Amino acid sequence: MDLDNWDDLRFVLAMKRHGTMSAAARYLNTNVATVSRRIDRLSHDLGLPLFEKRGAAFKATRAADRLAEVAEELDQRLRGALGNLRSGEAGDRVGIEISAPPAVHAHFVLPRTAELAETLPQIMLTLTDKVYAQGLGEADIQVRIGRPLGGRLKARKFRDYAIRLYHGRDHVLNGEWIGLSHRYPDADAALEIYHGAHSEPRYRVEEMPMALEMIRATGLPGMLPDFLVGPEDGLVVADLPDNARSSELWITYHETRHGDANLRAVVDWFCGSPANGASG
């Protein structure tokens, strides 16, 4: 068969990334009926199902996975080409989106935004929170926990770090602690280190920067990445055995963007953070 409308691939990619027709429609700035019609048309032309209904969500078939892979490459190549074209126009900004855990944005990016404006004035940066890696999605660059395995991604190690249980300097461990929201798989990781802790935390928070503020305010123990904690926070590492979980932060982007001068400049700027203690 011939693919008469290349634009249909955008709908496959949006469905693959977002999982529901309503979410795909919001991203594409259209409506659910249009998403459904375009997916059904392409599925009919191919003679293959593209998505299987699973409750409120849709699971991509092998055919949809393959088409989404092609669409992802086209999307990344087009972004790179448009960015390089715009960078030659005076006053025209090039958009680069970085997805990363909130703690990474808070510690490595936000304090340096004025520096970015001076170093790379042509870049218009967008920051989106993504704690656990699920592919690049709409982002140009992803900072993720752990090295990516497989896929068509370029990967650069940013830094080693450890997550430890911290508490206020004057706090005496009494079983109470602060945990993360249950939408995180390691929401109760503190229990693996703090064996005298109550089975449920005193408070739950949505993300690491919020956990830091809560620990500072209450003195109660909670898990934090070591790069997020400074002397000014008044916290100490809990005196408990094996109080460290080692991990790594990696910067990734699609291999088709390796020649994108603007994207590479942002990666180099990011890795040049004075707070970065990376060895690689």
QUINOR-V91082 format. One record per residue. N is the residue number from 1. RES is the residue in one letter. SS is DSSP state (a for helix, b for strand, c for the rest). PSI is psi in whole degrees, -180 to 180 (* if undefined). OMEGA is omega in radians with two decimals (NA if undefined). Layout:
N/RES/SS/PSI/OMEGA
N/RES/SS/PSI/OMEGA
//
This chain:
1/M/c/159/3.03
2/D/c/141/3.06
3/L/c/103/-3.03
4/D/c/-26/-3.08
5/N/c/98/-3.13
6/W/c/-25/-3.11
7/D/c/-24/3.12
8/D/a/-28/-3.13
9/L/a/-30/3.10
10/R/a/-36/-3.12
11/F/a/-38/3.08
12/V/a/-45/-3.12
13/L/a/-43/3.14
14/A/a/-40/3.10
15/M/a/-41/3.13
16/K/a/-43/-3.11
17/R/a/-41/-2.96
18/H/a/-21/2.97
19/G/c/-19/3.09
20/T/c/156/3.14
21/M/a/-35/-3.13
22/S/a/-41/3.13
23/A/a/-40/3.10
24/A/a/-40/3.13
25/A/a/-41/3.12
26/R/a/-44/-3.12
27/Y/a/-40/-3.10
28/L/a/-1/3.14
29/N/c/47/3.10
30/T/c/-158/-3.13
31/N/c/166/-3.08
32/V/a/-38/-3.12
33/A/a/-40/3.14
34/T/a/-43/3.12
35/V/a/-48/-3.13
36/S/a/-44/-3.12
37/R/a/-43/-3.10
38/R/a/-40/3.11
39/I/a/-44/3.14
40/D/a/-39/-3.13
41/R/a/-46/-3.13
42/L/a/-39/3.10
43/S/a/-41/3.12
44/H/a/-43/-3.13
45/D/a/-36/-3.14
46/L/a/-25/-3.04
47/G/c/24/-3.10
48/L/c/141/3.03
49/P/c/142/-3.13
50/L/c/-32/-3.13
51/F/b/144/3.10
52/E/b/131/-3.12
53/K/b/128/3.08
54/R/b/89/-3.06
55/G/c/-127/3.14
56/A/c/-11/-3.07
57/A/b/174/3.12
58/F/b/134/3.10
59/K/b/130/-3.14
60/A/b/139/3.02
61/T/c/176/3.12
62/R/a/-37/3.12
63/A/a/-43/3.13
64/A/a/-38/3.10
65/D/a/-43/-3.12
66/R/a/-44/3.12
67/L/a/-39/3.12
68/A/a/-36/3.11
69/E/a/-43/3.10
70/V/a/-44/-3.13
71/A/a/-37/3.11
72/E/a/-43/3.14
73/E/a/-43/3.10
74/L/a/-43/-3.13
75/D/a/-46/-3.11
76/Q/a/-41/3.12
77/R/a/-42/-3.13
78/L/a/-42/3.10
79/R/a/-46/-3.14
80/G/a/-43/-3.13
81/A/a/-44/-3.14
82/L/a/-39/3.13
83/G/a/-43/-3.14
84/N/a/-35/3.08
85/L/a/-44/-3.10
86/R/a/-32/-3.08
87/S/c/-15/3.10
88/G/c/-6/-3.13
89/E/c/126/-3.12
90/A/c/129/3.08
91/G/c/-4/-3.13
92/D/c/125/-3.09
93/R/c/146/3.11
94/V/b/122/-3.13
95/G/b/130/3.04
96/I/b/126/3.13
97/E/b/130/3.07
98/I/b/124/2.98
99/S/b/137/-3.06
100/A/b/163/2.99
101/P/c/146/-3.12
102/P/a/-35/3.14
103/A/a/-34/3.12
104/V/a/-46/3.09
105/H/a/-46/-3.05
106/A/a/-38/-3.02
107/H/a/-38/-2.99
108/F/a/-18/-3.06
109/V/a/-56/-3.02
110/L/a/-42/3.14
111/P/a/-10/-3.05
112/R/a/15/-3.06
113/T/a/-35/3.10
114/A/a/-38/3.10
115/E/a/-41/3.13
116/L/a/-42/-3.12
117/A/a/-34/3.12
118/E/a/-42/-3.06
119/T/a/-43/-3.10
120/L/c/72/-3.06
121/P/c/-18/-3.12
122/Q/c/-8/-3.05
123/I/b/131/2.98
124/M/b/105/-3.00
125/L/b/136/3.00
126/T/b/130/-3.14
127/L/b/129/3.07
128/T/b/143/-3.12
129/D/b/130/3.01
130/K/c/109/-3.05
131/V/c/-47/-3.08
132/Y/c/135/-3.02
133/A/c/128/3.04
134/Q/c/39/-3.08
135/G/c/171/-3.09
136/L/c/-33/-3.03
137/G/c/-134/3.12
138/E/c/-5/-3.07
139/A/c/152/3.01
140/D/c/-36/-3.12
141/I/b/138/3.05
142/Q/b/131/2.96
143/V/b/118/-2.99
144/R/b/158/3.07
145/I/b/117/3.14
146/G/c/151/-3.13
147/R/c/137/3.09
148/P/c/144/3.12
149/L/c/120/3.13
150/G/c/-170/-3.12
151/G/c/173/-3.08
152/R/c/59/-3.09
153/L/b/140/2.91
154/K/b/138/-3.09
155/A/b/138/3.12
156/R/b/124/-3.14
157/K/b/131/-3.12
158/F/b/-53/3.12
159/R/b/157/2.94
160/D/b/152/3.03
161/Y/b/173/3.09
162/A/b/146/3.00
163/I/b/128/-3.10
164/R/b/163/3.04
165/L/b/120/3.11
166/Y/b/156/3.00
167/H/b/171/3.12
168/G/b/150/-3.05
169/R/c/-34/-3.08
170/D/c/3/-3.08
171/H/c/138/3.04
172/V/c/124/-3.09
173/L/c/124/-3.09
174/N/c/16/3.11
175/G/c/-22/-3.14
176/E/c/150/-3.11
177/W/b/172/-3.13
178/I/b/129/-3.13
179/G/b/172/3.08
180/L/b/168/3.06
181/S/c/148/-3.13
182/H/c/-6/3.08
183/R/c/-7/3.06
184/Y/c/134/-3.13
185/P/c/-31/-3.12
186/D/c/36/-3.11
187/A/c/-32/-3.09
188/D/c/33/-3.11
189/A/a/-25/-3.14
190/A/a/-31/-3.11
191/L/a/-24/3.13
192/E/a/-20/-3.12
193/I/c/-43/-3.06
194/Y/c/86/-3.03
195/H/c/-16/3.09
196/G/c/7/-3.09
197/A/c/151/2.99
198/H/c/156/-3.08
199/S/c/-25/3.10
200/E/c/143/-3.12
201/P/c/164/3.06
202/R/c/-35/3.12
203/Y/b/154/2.95
204/R/b/143/3.12
205/V/b/167/-2.98
206/E/c/-27/-3.03
207/E/c/167/-3.04
208/M/a/-46/3.12
209/P/a/-35/3.10
210/M/a/-37/3.08
211/A/a/-41/3.11
212/L/a/-46/-3.13
213/E/a/-38/3.13
214/M/a/-41/3.12
215/I/a/-41/3.10
216/R/a/-39/-3.07
217/A/a/-36/-3.02
218/T/a/-23/-3.04
219/G/c/-10/-3.10
220/L/c/151/-3.11
221/P/b/150/3.07
222/G/b/162/-3.11
223/M/b/134/3.12
224/L/b/147/2.99
225/P/b/140/-3.03
226/D/a/-30/-3.11
227/F/a/-18/-3.08
228/L/a/-17/-3.02
229/V/c/127/3.12
230/G/c/167/3.13
231/P/a/-33/-3.11
232/E/a/-13/-3.11
233/D/a/-17/3.11
234/G/c/28/-3.13
235/L/b/158/3.08
236/V/b/155/3.05
237/V/b/129/-3.13
238/A/c/136/-3.12
239/D/c/77/-3.10
240/L/c/148/3.13
241/P/c/145/3.06
242/D/c/42/-3.10
243/N/c/67/3.08
244/A/c/137/3.00
245/R/b/108/-3.06
246/S/b/144/3.10
247/S/b/-178/-3.12
248/E/b/150/2.98
249/L/b/133/3.13
250/W/b/144/3.04
251/I/b/128/-3.10
252/T/b/153/3.01
253/Y/b/163/-3.08
254/H/b/140/-3.06
255/E/a/-26/3.13
256/T/a/-13/-3.12
257/R/a/7/-3.05
258/H/c/-28/3.12
259/G/c/6/-3.13
260/D/c/107/-3.03
261/A/a/-38/-3.12
262/N/a/-44/3.13
263/L/a/-45/-3.14
264/R/a/-35/3.12
265/A/a/-39/3.11
266/V/a/-42/3.10
267/V/a/-45/3.14
268/D/a/-41/3.10
269/W/a/-45/-3.12
270/F/a/-47/-3.10
271/C/a/-15/3.12
272/G/c/10/-3.14
273/S/c/130/3.10
274/P/c/-18/3.12
275/A/c/-4/-3.08
276/N/c/119/3.11
277/G/c/28/-3.07
278/A/c/151/3.07
279/S/c/-1/-3.11
280/G/c/*/NA
//
